[in-house]
Amino acid sequence: MLETSEIIPYKGLRKIIGKRMEISGAYPMTYQGIYVDVTDLLTYRKRINAEKGASLTVNDFIIRAASLALQRTPIMNSSFNEDMTKIHVYSSYNISVMTASAHGLVAPVLKDTQDKDIYQLSAEMKALIDKANAGKLMPDDYSDGTFGITNIGKLNSYDSVPLPQPPQSAIMAACTAKKMPVVVERDCEDTVAIRTMMKIVIGGDHRILDGVPLASFINDMKTLMEAPQSLT
C-alpha cells in the first residue's frame, strides 16, 4: 500500500475550479499559436513608466491588446445560451484574467474593457489582485466574464494548451518571452537578429469558433503588441 505524505481536501475554490474545468474539457477545442516580437514593447514599457511615473506591466499591455483585438473580431467574445440554441455575441468585453493568488488560482474579471485605456485597466487589475491576495474577492469580481487570458510568462513555460472557463468560448495564453535568433528584413535584405519573442496561443470552442476568427484574433494581437505605442 502506498504511503501518503499529505492529504489535501478537494473542496472550496479548488473543487469549484475543477468542476468548471470538467465542463470545459468536454468542449471540442481548436487552437492556433503565433510568435510575437515583444522587444520593442519591453523597451517602450520601461520608457513610458519612467516618463509618466506609471507602473504598467507586460500583462497590462497584453490585456489592452486583447480588448482591442476582440473588438475587431466580435465573435471571439461570445458563448452559447443556456439551452445551446443560440450564440450570444456580447457588446461588453469582460476579460477574465487567471491570477495566482495567496488563496489559490482565481479569475477576476475586468469589466467593459472597451471603454477603458491601459492605465485604467492597469489600476483595476492591481486592485483585483490585492483583493484576491487578501481573500476579499466578491462574486461580482469574477462574474460575467466573456473571454479569458492566462499569462504564464513568470512560470518559465514556452507553450500552453489553455481551456476556457464555461460558458466563455475562448481563452488566450501568453507564454514566457525569450531571446531568439530571428530573420528580419533591413534595407530590403534579410538578416538575423536577436529578438525577444513570446508565443501566444488562442483556444476556442470549435462549435462556435473555427480557424478564421482565431487566426484573425492572434494576428491582430501580434500587430498591436509589436506596435506598443498603439496601446497607450
N, C-alpha and C positions, 0 to 999 in steps of 0.2 A: 504494500500500500504506500502510495506517495505521501511523504510528509509535507505539511503546509507550513510555510513561514509566516503567512498573514492571511486573514480572511477579510475581504472588503465587501461590505453590504452593497448589493445592487439596488439602489433606491435613490430617491430625491432627484437632483438635477441630472446625474449620470443616467438614471433609468429613463427619465423624460427624453433626453437626447437619444438614447438607444432606441426607444420605441419609435421616435420620429424617423430615425435613420433606417429602421426596418421597412418603413413605408417607402422612403426614398430609394432604398436598394432594389425595390421592385420596379422602378422606372426603367423603360428601355432607353438607355442613355446613349448619347453621341458626343464625341469630344473632338476638339481641334486645339492645336497649340501653335505658338509663334514666338520667335525671339525678338525682344525689344532692346534697342541700344539705349541704355539709360546713362551713358557717360555724361551727356550734356545736362540731363536732369539733375544728377548728383551735384554737378558744379553750380548749376543755376540755383538749386535749393540752398546751398551754403551762402551764395551771394545775396539772395533775396532775404534770407533770415538775418544776415548781417546788416543789410541796408535798412530793413524795416523793423528790426528788433523782434522778428517773429520767431516761431518755433515750429515751422512746418516740418512734418515728417515725410518720408517717402510714401508711407501709407496714405497720407493726405492727398498726394498727387495721384495715386492710384485710384482713390475713391472719386476724386473730381473728374478724372479722365473717364471712369466707368459711367458716371452720371451723364456726361456729355455723349458718350458712345451709345448708351441706352436710348437717349432721345433721338439719335439718328436711326436706330433700328428698334422701334417701339415694341415689336412682337417679343423681344427678349424680356420685356417687363410684363410678364403675363402668367396666368395659371388657369386651370380648369375651375368651373363652378362645382358645387358640392356633388351633383349627380353626374358630372362629367358629360354634359350635353352641350356645353358652350365653353369657349375660351375667352376669358376676360383679359383685355389689354388695358393696363392701368395708366391713368394720367398722372398719378403721383409716383415718383421714382424713389421708393423707400428701400434703402440699401442696408441689408443685414451684414454686419461685419463680424466675422468669427474672431473672438478675443479670448486669449488665455488669461484668466484672472486668478486671484488668490483663492477663489471659490470654485474653480473649475472652468471648463470651456463654456462660454456664453456667446450669444449673437445679438447684441443690442442693435437697434435699427435707427439709422439716420433718416428722418422723415423729410419728404418734399425736397430732395436734394436739387431738383431742377431750379429751385428758387434761391439757392444759396451759393456764395462764392467759396473759394478754397479756404479762406480764413474763417468763415462761419462754420464750415464743415469740420475744420481742424479743432476749433473750440468746442463744438458739440461732441466730437469723438473723444477728446480728452476728458470732458465731463462724464461721459458714459463709462469710460474706462475707470475713472475714480469711483463712480458708483458701483461698478462691478467688483472692484477690489475690496470695497467696503461692505459688499454683500447687500447693497441697497437698491439694486435694480427693481423697478416696479413692472408689473405686467405690460403697461403701455410702452415701456422702454424696449421691449423685444417683440412687440406685436405688429402686424400689418406689413411685414417685410415683403417686397416684391422681387428682389434679386439679391444674390449672396456674393460676398467676397471673403476669401480666406487668404491671408498673407502669411506664407510660411518662410519668408525670407530670413528670419532670425534662426531658423532651425537647421540651416546648412543642408537644405533639401532642394534638389535641382529639377524635380519633376513631381507631378501630382495627378491624381485621378479623383477630383472632388465630387461629392454628392450634394445636390441641392437640398435645402430644407423644405419639406412639404408645407404649403402647396406650391412653393416657388418652382418655376420651370427651369431655372438656370443658376449656375454659380461659376465664379471665376477664381482660379488660384493664381497667386503671384509667387513665383519661386525665388530662390536665393540668386542674387546677382553675382556674377563672377567675370573676371577679366578673361578675354578670349581673343585669339587672332582672328580678325575679320577682314574680308575683302571689301574695300571701299573704293569709290571712284573719286579721283582727284585730278583735275585738269584733263578730263576725258580719258584718263588711264586708270586701270585697276592697280591697286597696291594693297598690301597687307598692313593693318594697323591693330594695335592692342586696344580693344574697346571693352567696356563693362556691359555685359549682356544679361538680360533677365528673361526667363521663359515664363509666359503666361499661358494658362490652359483654361479653356472655356468648356464647361459641360452642360448639356441641355437635355431635357426630356424630349425624346425623339417623337413622341406623339404630338407635340406642339411645334418643335423646332427641328429643322433639318440643316444641312450644311451651309446653305446660303446665308441665313441670318447670323449663324455662328461665325462664319468667315468675315462677314461684314463688320460684326462687332469687334473681333480681335484685330482686324486691320485698322479700324478706327482707333482702337486703343494704342496700337503701335504708332500711328500718325500723331496722335495727341501727346503721348509720352515722349516722343522724340522731338517735339516742339514745346518744351515745358513752359515757355512764355505764354502759350495759349491757355494755360490752366490757371493763371493768376490774374 
